[in-house]
């Protein structure tokens, strides 16, 4: 998902965040916000700190502390510090994995569930949180998701995204990376939607999600 820093400088790649900022983040932002706002990267050629917040309240709390945060970062890094400003946090998206049996062909039934999931997301998290539908690229259900989102004709950042993944989607969430270890709460999918045609049918991604403790919503379509 493109963030505020990337939109402001689309031709410039983000700068890697200094490890000391991750290691000392609680000292920089405060213990009460350290678990709610996370540093993500540097934009504007390394001059702008970009962060991710789990709520609008956390985002606003970090905004009030921005001058102090920047001052502490300069103290940690020293004279070589190029970070001079903080970008208001974009909010943690709600991520729903979508998987479907190859036998599912009922487009309307799938779209009804997608629409309800979107409404539920807005109701639970608020309009500012984007719903990202991550899915594969193989089945009719995958195609239904992409086409349904495309038909919404929403402007960039309107709160709904289709995110096609590689065929090994299930294994994608079973790989541990350094970033995931440090920011698991920010990376973890919130839900898995599984469209099946038989009661005993269990899809690979559904099984991986269930094993990882991700809530699974099974939708039986005859």
Buried (B, 14 or more C-beta within 10 A) or exposed (E): EEBBBBEEEEEEEBBEBBEEBBEBBEEBBBEEBBEBBBBBBBBBEBEBBBBBBBBBEBBEBBBEBBEEBBEBBBEBBEEEBEBEEBBEBBBBBBBBBBBBBEBBBBBEBBBEBBEEBBEBBBEEBEEEBBBBBBBBEBBBBBBBBBEBBEEEEEEEBEBBBBBBBEEEBBEBBEEEEEEEEBBEEBBEBBBBBBBBBEEEBBBEBBBBBBEEEBEBBBBEBE
